[in-house]
Amino acid sequence: MAVDSILPFLGAHGLLAIGLGFTQPSSPVRPLLLLPIIACCLISVRSSVSKSIPGEVGGEYVIGFIFHASHFLCLAKLSPPLKSTQRERWTWSTNQLFEARWGISPNILPSWPKRSKEAAPSVVTNGQDILVVKSIDTNSKVAPSSIGLIPSRRAFLLKRTWDLAWTVSIICLLKSNKLLIFPDDITSVPDGFLRRLADITPREAFIRIYFTFLGWVLPYCTLRAGHSLTGCLSVLCGDSPERWPPLFGSIGDAYTVRRFYAHFWHHLMRKAFTSHAIFVVNKVIHLPRNNPTSRYLIIILTFLISAGLHVAAGIAPVRCAIYAQTRYYFSIAAVIILEDAVIWLYKSKFSDSVLSAEDPRRTLWRLLGYSWVAFFHVWSISKFIFGSFSCAHPDL
């Protein structure tokens, strides 16, 4: 039975704010606070409010808050500055809850560039807008080409309002024009997608591509719309545009599966997931830091944690298909490891073959990479969707 109130989730925010601002970093109260936070989130994840958000993003946000609370309270052990007043503690803890990137370092792309401590910013006028250009610190390791622009409030609001308009338009278009799919389209398809590539019908190929497109575009537009809306509201209330960098990177950087997640897809849950994976690898299993085995085990655990989040937050067919969900996220980690091995072997054999930006072979390799990433997503997502359908409808 759905709970039609999101109030328990708001209560979880209040509990986390109290825990961050008014308990010691090593206090035993902090782990205990996680229990009511988890309970509140599990109640609200089935609310009509979270279900109304397209792409199942609402439920994922609610469950993701549990991991962030655990990270903030017990792993990172965040606490306000010493000698803070009660009002300063409330302000600090509230800022942690509603930080635009939820603790993500500005060095992790996508981001506005960091301001150099030694270089003063310069100002460039562009019509009626003022763009602050971050000056290049001569001691910085950041390449000059990576230095970007932080827009004025007016330019920021115009850009994010436009983002909100086109993403909401796409969401409405996708929700109102769903593809008519019959149960036989799923149940009549035999296993072994890779073995049947030459025998796949146009209908099956179209359905697989449609599922993949919908599975990525709908959450992308929903997250970008929400980020644009909250960014606009925050800036209108006096926040700085600098605190609201782009949520997603450039799709042009996604020519491997690793780069798809590291450079293009959002990082809202990255720190919360990786911190728990690092804790298990370094503190529970006691593997050494900066070890290849440790790094790849952290990748595997991070994607398995993501699988758990999506199972807990998903609709009934997704919760049913735990194996299909786990297999999907494990396949992502496995492919990243495979990509790293192939790239390492290539570089070890052709260590001197560095292609310049003008070399046409570089474009060819990029196109090959984009095709590979697209094929992997079509294969892995449609395999998950087909497995979830079979689980939810065993009688068909």
N, C-alpha and C positions, 0 to 999 in steps of 0.2 A: 504494500500500500504506500503510495507516494505521500511524502510529507510536503504540504504546500507552503512551507515557510522556510526561508533561508536563515532565520534568526539563529539557529544553533551554530551555523558556520560563522556568523558575526561574533557569537560568543567565543568561538575558538580563537578568533583574532584578539579579543580582549584578554583571554587567558594567556596567550603567547606574549602580549604586550606586558602583562604583569610579570610573567616569568623572566622576560628579558630585562626589564627596567628595575625590578625590585627584589631580585634574588641573586645570590652570589654565583659566580660561574661554576663552582664545584658543589653547589648546594644539592642535597638529595631531593629537594622539593622539585627540581627541574624535571627529572625523569617521571615523577609522579604526575606532574602537570600534563604530560603527554597523554595520559589515560583519558581524561575528560576531553582533551582536544581531539583525540581519535574518535571518541564516541560522538562528539558533535559533528565531525566531518562525515562519519558513516550515516548519520541521520540525514544530513543535508544533501548527500550525494544523490539521493533518490527524489529530491524535491522537484516540484514542477518548474521552479526557476532554473535549476541546473539542467533539467531535461529540455528546456525550451531553447537553449543555446545550441546553434547548429554544429554539426561535426563532433558531437559528444565532448566538446571542449569544456563545457561547464562541469561535468562530473570529474574530468581529469584534473581540472584546476583545484577542485575541492580535495581530492585524494592527494594531489601533489602538495597541498598545504601541510599535510601530515609529515611528509619528508622534509619540507623546509623547517617546520617546527622542531623536528628532531635534530636537524643539522644546526640550527641556530642555538638551541638550548643545550644540547648534549655533546655535539661534536666540535663545532666551532667555538662554543661557549662564549657567545657574544655578551658584552656587558657595556653599560654606558661609561663615559669618562669618569674618572675619580672626582670626588667633591662636587658632583652634579646636584643641583637642587631637585626637588620633587617634580617641579614643572619641566625642568630640563630632561629628567629621566622619562617622563611621559612623551615629550617631544621626540626624544631620541628613539625610544622603542616603537613609537608609531611610524617614524620614518623607516625603520627596518621592515615593518610589515608592508608598507606601500612603496618601497624602493622600486624604481622603474625596472630595474634588472634583477631584483632579488639577490643582491650580493655578488653578482657577476663582476669580475674585474673588467675595467674599461679597456684592458689590453686584449681581451678576447673579442674577436670580430663577431658580428658587425658592431661598430661603435664610432662615436665621434672621437677624434684624436684627443689625447690628454694634453693639457696645458703644461708647457715647460715651466719649471720653477725658476729658471734663470732668464728666460726670454719673455719680453713683454709682447702682448698680442698687438697685431696691426689691424687696421680697419679699412675695409674696401667698400665703397658705395656701389650699389647696383640698382639704379633707378631710385625708388623710394625705400628700398630695403637696405639694411646694413648687415653685412656678413663679416663675422669675426674670423680671421684667418690665423690659425695657430702658428706662431713663429717657430722656426726650426732650431732646436737646441743643438749646437755643434757637438756636444758630448753625447747626444742621444743616439741609440742604435736604430731608431725608427727611420725607415727610408723616406726621403723627401716626397716620393710619389704617394705615400700613404697619408700624408698630411691633408686633411679635408677641411670642410667648412662647417661652421655651426651657424645655422640661420638665425635671423632676428625673430622676435616673437611673431611679427606679422607674417613673415615668410613661413615660419614653422606652422602657424595656424592654417594658412592657406594650403600648404602641402598636405598636412594631416587631414584637413577637411575633405580634400580631393581624394585622399586614400580611403577615407571612411565612405565616401559616396560610391566609388567604383567597386570596393569590396562588398558592400551591402547589396549593390545591384547584381553582382555575380551570385551572391548567396541566394537572393530572391529568384534569380533565373534558374539556378540549379534545383532549388526546392520546388519550383512550380512546373518544371519540365523534366520529370523523372522518366528514365527509360523503363519501358514495360518489359519486365523479365518474368518468364514463366518458370515454375519449379523444374520442368523438364530441361530447361536451359542449363540447370546445375546438375541435376541428378543423372542426366544422360551422358555427361562428360566423363570418360574414363580417367583413371589416374595416369601419371607419367607424362606431364606436360612437356618436359624436355625431350622425351623419347618420341613424342608425337608431333614435333614441330612441322614436319612435312604434311601431316594429315589434319591439321587444325582447320576447322571450317571458318569462313568469314564471320559468321554469327558468334562463335566462341571467341575468336580473336577480338571482335568489337566489344563483347561483354567484359573480357579481361581488361582491355584498355580503359573502358568506361569505369570499372571499379577502381582502377589505379588512379585515373584522373580525379574521380570524385573523392577518393580517399585522401588525396593530398591537397587538392584545390579548396575543398570545403573547410578543413581546419586552417589552412593558410589564410584564407580570406576572413574567417571568423576571428582568428588571433590578431591579424593585422587591423581589422576593424576595431576590436576591443582596445588594442594598444593605441590606435589613433584617437579614439574617443577619450580614453583616460588621459592621454597626453595633452589633448586640447583642453580638457577640463582643468588639469593641473596647472598648465601654463596660464590659463585665464585667471586662476586663483593666485598667481604670483610665482609659480615654480619656474625654474630656468629651463629653456629648451635643451641645454647641454645635458640635463639629467634624463632626457628622453631620446636616446639614440635609436636608429632603426632596429626593429625587432628581428628582421631577417637580413641575410646577406644577399649577395648577387648570385643568381642562378648560373651565371657564367663561370663561377668558381667550382661548380659541382660536377667535375669531370671524373671523379672517383666516388665510390660510396662513402669512403671516409670523409672526403671533402664536402659531400652533400650534407652530412650531419655537423661537421666541424665549422664550415664556412657559410653555408646557406641557411640551414634550418635553424629555428629559434633555439636559444639556450636557457629558456625559462626554468627548466628542471635540471639543467646540467650539474650545477654545483651540489644540489640536494642529492642527486643520484650518485655522482662520483665520490662524494664524501663518505657515503655509507659503504660503497664498494671498496674504497681505500681503507676504511676502518676494518673491514673483514679481512682484507689481504694482509695488511701490515700489523694489525693488533690481535686478530684472532688466529689467522694461519701463521703469522710471524714470518712472512716472506720479506726479503730485503727490499728497500726502496730503490727506484730507478733501475730495476732489473727487468729484462725483457719478459720473463715469465710473469712478473708482478703486473707489468703494464697491460699485457694482453688479458690476464685474468681480471683486471679491473674493468677492461672494456666489456668482457663477457658478463660480469656481474652487473655492470651498469645497464646493459640492455635487458638483462633478466629482471632487474628492478623495474624498468620501464614496462616490461610485460605484465608484471604484477599490478602496476598502477592501472594499466588499460583494462585488465580483467576486472579489477575492483570497481572501476568507474564506468564500465561499459554496460550496454543494454544486455538483455537476457541471452541472446545468441552468442555474444562475446564472452559472457561469464561462463557459458556452457563449454565453449571451445577453449579450455585452458591449454590443452596440448597444442592446438593450432596457433594460439597466440604466442606461447613459449617458443614453439618451433620457428615462428616468423622472426622474433627478435633475436633468437640465437643465430639464425641464418645471417642476419645483418652483421653481428660480431664476427662470425666465421668468414664472411666475405671480406670484411676489413682486414682481417689477418691474412687472408689469401692475397689480397691486393698488395699489402706491405711486402709479402714474400716475393711476389712477381716483380715489383718495383725494385726491390733490393737486388734480385738476380740480374735484372736488366742493367742497373747501374754498375754492378760489379763487373759485368761483361763489356759494357760500353761506357766506361767511366769518362771518356773524353768526348763523347758525342752529346754535348750540350747545345740544344737548338736555340738559336736566337729568335727574337720576337718576329722578325721578318721572314724567317724560314718557313716556306709553305708546308713542310713536313710537320711543323709544330701545330698548325691548324688541323692537319689530317689526324694527328694524334688526339687533339682535343675533341674532334668530331667522333672519333672512335670511342673516347671516354664517355661522352654524352650518350652515345648509343648504348654502351655497356650499362651505364647507370639506369637508363630508361628501361632496358630489357630486364635488369635485375628487379626493379620495382614492379613491373608488370607480372613477372613470374612469382615473386614472393608475396605480393599483396593479393593477387587473384588466388593463389594457393591457400592463403589464409582465409579469404572470403568463402571459397568453396568448402573448406574444412569446417568453418563455422556454420554454414548452412546445413551441412550434413549432420552436424551435431544437434542443431536446434530442431531438425525435422527428420528424425531417424526412421519414421514410418514411410517416407517418400522414396 
